[in-house]
Amino acid sequence: MLEHDIIIVGGGLAGCRAAVEIARKNPSLDVAVVAKTHPIRSHSVAAQGGIAASLQNVDPEDSWKAHAFDTVKGSDYLADQDAVEILAKEAPDVIIDLEHLGVLFSRLPDGRIAQRPFGGHSHNRTCYAADKTGHAILHELVNNLQRNGVKVYQEWYVMRLILEEGQAKGLVMYHILDGEIVVLRAKAIMLATGGYGRVFNTTSNDYASTGDGLAMAAMAGLPLQDMEFVQFHPTGLYPAGVLISEAVRGEGAYLINSDGDRFMAN
């Protein structure tokens, strides 16, 4: 039976970033990531447009408060405003930290990180790496996983959690390539398994976005919150489900119907 101090289920941006942070802050811990695909093939690679942060590189009038207001307004005032405040305040430091990890963001002529307009934002605050932001971040996170000695089980599917006296003590997984079943023990388990867009007929989510982690949590008796909030990307090719980056609208593109009318204008 294999054992690690901490197991993170999910090899996307959230899972890889968590693993890197734990490993570099606590190098004595044995950290592992279990992913259904190679991390750079996770659905996070489809995050093309960028990340909002009030760096003020392009618009000196921007602020974390303006970012927070835009976020709450964009949520139709349903967002957890305490969480939004933390996000808006910490976003600039997160961008700088990602740069220190090796992420190559697009630059302004003076060398600072470029920022462009995005839908719903009152200032130019979106940091990006050309049209491959998700891929650029994942690539460097995987490099940092290797640098910090994090074990990555790629192409392993987690079937269920092992519970003992109400606590998760491990998991059962099988190797997608050959069907081998393995039990992993751990002192702590983190779920970072993404969404469940593939339950819908038409979606820009990849085929791995099937909600496995949410199902495991529910089967373990854990409450799930806000399950009705499912992100549908506002621009995609129907019926193929191919995503068209939000950046095209941020750069000035219009949504028009077959008659050439801007049907979202009002």
FIDRENBA-937525 format. One line per field, with one value per residue (C-alpha): residue number from 1; residue in one letter; z, x, y; chain. Coordinates in steps of 0.001 Angstrom, whole numbers, plus 500000, padded with zeros to 6 digits. Example, Ala and Ser with C-alpha at 12.3 -4.5 7.8 and 13.67 -1.06 7.14 Angstrom:
resi <- (1  2)
resn <- (A  S)
c3 <- (507800  507140)
c1 <- (512300  513670)
c2 <- (495500  498940)
chain <- (A  A)
//
This chain:
resi <- (1  2  3  4  5  6  7  8  9  10  11  12  13  14  15  16  17  18  19  20  21  22  23  24  25  26  27  28  29  30  31  32  33  34  35  36  37  38  39  40  41  42  43  44  45  46  47  48  49  50  51  52  53  54  55  56  57  58  59  60  61  62  63  64  65  66  67  68  69  70  71  72  73  74  75  76  77  78  79  80  81  82  83  84  85  86  87  88  89  90  91  92  93  94  95  96  97  98  99  100  101  102  103  104  105  106  107  108  109  110  111  112  113  114  115  116  117  118  119  120  121  122  123  124  125  126  127  128  129  130  131  132  133  134  135  136  137  138  139  140  141  142  143  144  145  146  147  148  149  150  151  152  153  154  155  156  157  158  159  160  161  162  163  164  165  166  167  168  169  170  171  172  173  174  175  176  177  178  179  180  181  182  183  184  185  186  187  188  189  190  191  192  193  194  195  196  197  198  199  200  201  202  203  204  205  206  207  208  209  210  211  212  213  214  215  216  217  218  219  220  221  222  223  224  225  226  227  228  229  230  231  232  233  234  235  236  237  238  239  240  241  242  243  244  245  246  247  248  249  250  251  252  253  254  255  256  257  258  259  260  261  262  263  264  265  266)
resn <- (M  L  E  H  D  I  I  I  V  G  G  G  L  A  G  C  R  A  A  V  E  I  A  R  K  N  P  S  L  D  V  A  V  V  A  K  T  H  P  I  R  S  H  S  V  A  A  Q  G  G  I  A  A  S  L  Q  N  V  D  P  E  D  S  W  K  A  H  A  F  D  T  V  K  G  S  D  Y  L  A  D  Q  D  A  V  E  I  L  A  K  E  A  P  D  V  I  I  D  L  E  H  L  G  V  L  F  S  R  L  P  D  G  R  I  A  Q  R  P  F  G  G  H  S  H  N  R  T  C  Y  A  A  D  K  T  G  H  A  I  L  H  E  L  V  N  N  L  Q  R  N  G  V  K  V  Y  Q  E  W  Y  V  M  R  L  I  L  E  E  G  Q  A  K  G  L  V  M  Y  H  I  L  D  G  E  I  V  V  L  R  A  K  A  I  M  L  A  T  G  G  Y  G  R  V  F  N  T  T  S  N  D  Y  A  S  T  G  D  G  L  A  M  A  A  M  A  G  L  P  L  Q  D  M  E  F  V  Q  F  H  P  T  G  L  Y  P  A  G  V  L  I  S  E  A  V  R  G  E  G  A  Y  L  I  N  S  D  G  D  R  F  M  A  N)
c3 <- (500000  498994  501393  501201  503706  501409  498271  495937  493578  490377  488077  486802  487817  491298  492138  490753  492372  495749  495453  494569  497501  500021  498749  498769  502145  503763  501917  504506  503487  500932  498471  495568  492797  491186  487732  485088  482364  482148  483967  480842  479162  481918  481083  482648  479389  477813  480012  477215  478040  481209  484911  486374  488874  489681  488941  487526  484754  482066  484071  487166  488251  488892  492441  494277  495339  491706  490888  493799  492769  489161  490381  492679  490021  487421  489730  489866  493526  494378  495030  498526  499072  501738  499264  496507  498737  499398  495687  494586  497277  496695  492883  492186  494495  492869  489423  490693  492378  489159  487338  489932  489322  485675  483893  480876  480737  477727  478279  477600  475619  478934  480164  482652  482506  479862  480810  478473  478725  479498  479702  482892  483978  484278  483835  481779  484377  482633  482627  479880  478064  474423  473808  475850  479440  480948  479070  480066  483763  483728  481979  484709  487530  486228  486087  489702  490729  489419  490994  494403  494246  494012  492833  489966  489225  485717  483963  487241  488020  491664  492380  495977  499264  502149  505294  508856  511716  509477  508193  504748  505224  501628  498256  495742  492169  488957  486111  482990  480720  482147  484831  487759  491081  493803  497318  498465  502127  503255  506326  504361  501051  498983  496162  493246  490553  488593  487366  485669  482373  480502  481969  479399  475739  474479  476432  475897  478781  477883  478278  481692  483304  484678  488316  489867  492853  493615  493469  495813  498291  498168  498669  501674  503201  502660  501758  498303  497930  495031  492620  490470  489418  486306  484026  480370  478255  476500  473124  471571  468307  468349  468277  468468  471774  470678  472875  471421  473873  475814  474708  471281  472906  475170  472060  470541  468746  468546  468997  465975  464743  461232  460244  461344  464361  467673  469591  472992  472669  474763)
c1 <- (500000  501369  501241  501758  501343  499011  497173  495599  492985  492976  495779  494460  495542  494015  495449  498923  499122  498116  500701  503483  502619  502504  505751  507748  506427  506779  509558  509523  505992  505423  502934  501223  498825  496390  495161  492969  495198  498632  498241  499019  496081  493625  490731  492615  494554  491366  491634  493016  492037  493871  493634  492277  494466  494669  498396  497766  500310  497984  495343  496705  493133  492418  492229  491309  488069  487101  487970  485840  482890  483048  483135  480138  478189  479054  477671  474311  475197  475080  478820  480230  481527  484049  485575  485522  487413  490141  490359  490639  493186  495438  495245  498239  500524  499342  500345  503804  504190  503264  505862  508457  507487  508423  505190  505945  503177  502864  504654  504257  506996  508522  508772  505898  503156  500572  496906  493929  490185  487765  484000  482510  485715  485793  489591  492240  493336  493521  497045  497647  500198  499248  496203  497568  497393  496198  498808  501598  500704  500206  503543  505442  503435  504344  507999  507714  506035  509068  511475  509834  509642  505850  504738  502229  499992  498813  496007  494706  490983  489936  486962  486168  487522  488456  486691  487598  485546  484278  487713  489240  492312  492989  491492  490997  492095  492612  495056  493147  495738  495617  492897  495295  493602  495704  494974  496707  496815  497211  497062  495132  493260  492352  489809  490540  488647  486944  483387  480823  480148  480104  476727  475308  474953  476670  479622  483111  484352  486659  485703  487381  485004  482563  482192  483924  485252  481851  480313  482984  482361  478596  479046  481246  478377  479867  477493  477829  477180  475952  475653  473233  475997  477517  479694  478736  481249  479378  481037  481440  480756  477490  477100  480789  481294  484596  485490  486082  488171  486520  489512  487914  485116  487547  489404  486186  484434  480618  478115  475817  473108  472550  470887  473898  472062  473871  471299  472987  473222  470103)
c2 <- (500000  503409  506344  510116  512930  514884  513772  516320  514895  516932  518019  521352  524845  524637  521220  521904  525345  523916  521142  523587  525851  523010  521491  524712  525895  522441  520569  517773  516728  513968  515495  513710  514752  512297  513349  511701  513168  514719  518069  520086  518313  519271  521576  524503  524723  526113  529233  531384  534936  535926  536746  539983  541857  545574  545951  549460  548857  550223  552079  553888  554660  550979  549582  546404  548102  548743  545121  543914  546086  544884  541282  541662  543560  540927  538241  540038  540695  536986  536562  536024  539552  538520  536062  538687  541132  538555  537715  541346  542271  539264  539085  541401  539398  536161  537459  538458  535067  533254  535327  534311  530675  531189  532144  534348  536948  539242  542547  546243  548048  549204  545600  545583  542937  543848  544250  544352  545020  542212  541995  543416  545169  548955  549088  547306  544755  541370  539890  537342  535200  535782  533523  530610  531846  528565  526555  528952  528713  524933  524419  526256  524690  521226  522286  523415  520153  518295  520782  520344  516553  516223  512772  512985  509985  510824  508976  507549  507730  508078  505818  506727  508002  505713  506908  505972  507431  510206  511206  510681  508498  507520  506739  503946  504622  502700  503186  504178  502548  499020  498923  498331  499200  500839  502111  505300  506291  509898  512110  514736  514758  517815  517725  520076  518223  520986  521141  518937  520688  517384  516465  518911  518018  521180  522559  523952  521769  518898  515249  514994  517525  514962  516030  513003  514930  516409  512936  511548  514335  513733  509973  510739  512719  516171  519019  520583  524294  526461  523538  525529  527927  526351  528460  528442  530308  533117  532486  529063  527280  525321  522373  521445  523262  524814  527778  531245  533255  536063  538126  538623  540643  542438  543574  544937  542061  542096  539289  539228  536858  535488  538793  540820  542283  542886  540837  541362  545149  545736)
chain <- (A  A  A  A  A  A  A  A  A  A  A  A  A  A  A  A  A  A  A  A  A  A  A  A  A  A  A  A  A  A  A  A  A  A  A  A  A  A  A  A  A  A  A  A  A  A  A  A  A  A  A  A  A  A  A  A  A  A  A  A  A  A  A  A  A  A  A  A  A  A  A  A  A  A  A  A  A  A  A  A  A  A  A  A  A  A  A  A  A  A  A  A  A  A  A  A  A  A  A  A  A  A  A  A  A  A  A  A  A  A  A  A  A  A  A  A  A  A  A  A  A  A  A  A  A  A  A  A  A  A  A  A  A  A  A  A  A  A  A  A  A  A  A  A  A  A  A  A  A  A  A  A  A  A  A  A  A  A  A  A  A  A  A  A  A  A  A  A  A  A  A  A  A  A  A  A  A  A  A  A  A  A  A  A  A  A  A  A  A  A  A  A  A  A  A  A  A  A  A  A  A  A  A  A  A  A  A  A  A  A  A  A  A  A  A  A  A  A  A  A  A  A  A  A  A  A  A  A  A  A  A  A  A  A  A  A  A  A  A  A  A  A  A  A  A  A  A  A  A  A  A  A  A  A  A  A  A  A  A  A  A  A  A  A  A  A)
//
